[in-house]
Amino acid sequence: YYQSQPVPVEGILYVHMIDCGQGDAILFECNGLYALIDSGPNSGGKEVVDYLNTQHVDKLQFVVGTHPHEDHMGAMYLVLENFDTEKVYIPEFDESRINTKWYKKFKNQINEKNIEIVNPNVGEIFYLDEAKFRVVGQLSADEAGNDYNNYSTVIKVSFGEMDILMTGDAETKVEKAILNSEENIQCEVLKLGHHGYANSNTS
């Protein structure tokens, strides 16, 4: 198994679970830098933007859209519209299958602001100051099939001795792939996949 050894860190990692209605929007704050995993639904976009403003967010180092469902990415265009963002991580998928206003607005913001899009791969690591974000689960389009929940990017966030597993809407197919991999997913905090529905978190 891939072994991650805790390293001394300075400062504090704050994790904000934003109340955005039916959906996920999680803000990470580390030593004055910010990142967002998912944005919540379009209907909760104002609440997400308002919350980021109350936290005095001036810039997002990166944003992760775990998968292209409205309850996870529906308000992302509003986030990009209101906050400078360096990079957006989203899985690779067939964009022609998504004919929604929120996704078109999202793509418009990406193009207008020339934001870098990255399709993450398992093993990829990115940082928010001293907090490490490692992709531990990512199925290909062929592996995921027609269910966009199984496109979910699964990320292990590590800060010192604390590890948080962020699972998007990952279901059993993704979980099995991760368990069969060499990724170390030991953690202190688990964000349940697919909101804890019966077809996820089987292990």
N, C-alpha and C positions, 0 to 999 in steps of 0.2 A: 504494500500500500504506500501511496505517497504520504510522507510524514512531514507535517509542518511543525516546526519548533517555535514556541512562543518567544518573542524577542522583546526586550525592554522598550517601552514606548512612553512618550511624554504627552501630557494633555489628557483630554477626555473625548470619547466618541459618544455622541448623543444620537439616539434613534427615535425619530418622531413618527408615530403611527397616526396619520392624518384622518380625521373623520370626514369622509367624502361620500357617504352613502354606501350603496352596494358596489364595492370595488376596493382596490388596493392603491394606496399612495403612501410611500414611506420615504421620509427625508432623513439623510445621514449628514451629520455635522461633525467635523473633526478639525479642531484648532483653527476655526475661522473659515474653513472651506466646506462646500456643500455639494451634495449629489442626491439624485432622486431615483428611486426604483418605482416605476409605474406612476400614473398620474390620476387614477380614479376615472370615473365616468364623466362624460360631457356635462351631465346635469350637476355634478359636484365640482366643476372646474373653478367656479368663483371661490368656493370655500378653500380649495387648494391654493389658489393664487393669494387669497387674503391671508392664509396661514403663513405662507412663505414670507409675505410682507411683514407680518408681526414678528417673525424671527430675524428680520433685517437681512434677508438673503439678497445679495446684490448680483450674484453670479453663480451658476451651476457648473462645476467642473465637468460633470457628465450626467446624462440621464439614461436610464435603462428602461426600455419598453419590453417587458418579459415576453409578451406575445400579443398579436393584434386583435384582441377582443376589447370591446368598448368599455367594459368595466375596469380595464387596466390601462388603456391608452386613449380613451375617448377625450380626455381633457388635455392631452399632451400638447396640442397646438396652442392652447392658451398659455401653458407653461413656457413654451418656446417664444411665444409672442411677448411675454412680460419679463423674461429673464434671459440675459445673455448666457448662452450655453456653448461649451467648447465641442462636445462630442455626444452623439447619441448611439447607444448600442441597441440593436434590435435583431432578432433572428432572421435568417433568409427565408422568404416564403414567396408564393405566387401572388403578387400584388393585384393581378387582374381579378382575383376572387373577392376583393374588398371594394365594394362600390358604395362607400358611405361618405357623408359630408365631413365627418370628423377626420377621416383618414386623408381625404383630399386637402383639408386645411392643414393637417400635420405636414404633408409633403410640400405644400406651398411655403410653410415656415422654414422647412429645411432648405429649400431652394433659395428663398429670398435672403436668408441670413447666411447662406453658404456654410451650413453646419456639417461637420464630418459625420458620416454614417459608417458604423462598423458592425459587421456580422460576427458575433463572438463564436469562438471555438473552445472546446473543452481544454483546460489547462492555461487559457489566457488569463493574465493577471493585470489589473490596473489598480491605481492607488488614489486614495483621498487623504493627502498628507500621510500619516503613519498607519492609516487603516488600509488593509489589503483586501481587494475584491478578486476572488479566483472563481472562474467559471468551472463548475464541477459537473454540469449536466447541460447538454445541448444536442438534441436529435437533428439529423438532417431532414430535409423535406421528404425524402423517400422513406426514412424510418418513422417519421411522425404521422404520415398518412393524411387523412382529411380532417382530423381533429386538431384545431389550432391550440388547444390546451397542451397538447404534446409537443408543441414548438417552444414551450416555455424555457427560457434561459434560467438555469439554477445557479445561484451564486453563493459561495461561502465567504462571509465577511469576517475577517480576523483582525483583532486589535489586542495586542498583548496575549493574555491567556483566555480571552473571550472570543468565542466563535458563534456566528449567527448564520443559519442556513435559510436563504431566501429562495422560495420555490415557485413563485408565480402561481400558475394553475396546473402545475405538473401533476399528471395522473400516473397510474400504475406502470404504463409503458416507459415513462421517463425514469421512475423510481427503480425499476428493474435494471435499466441500462446503467444507472449510476451504481447500483449495488454490485453489478457485474464488472465494473471498471476498477481501476486502481486508485480512484480518488478517495481521499480521507474525508469523510463527511461527519466525523464526530463534532458535536457542537453543544453549546450550553442553551442556545435558543433556537427553536424551529418555528419558522413561519409556515403554517400548514398549507400544503398544496391544495389548490382548487377550493379554498375556503373550508377545508375539512369535510368535503362531500364524501359520500360512501365510495366513490370510484377513485379515491386517492388515499395516500398515506396508509397503505395496507400493511406495511411492515412495522 
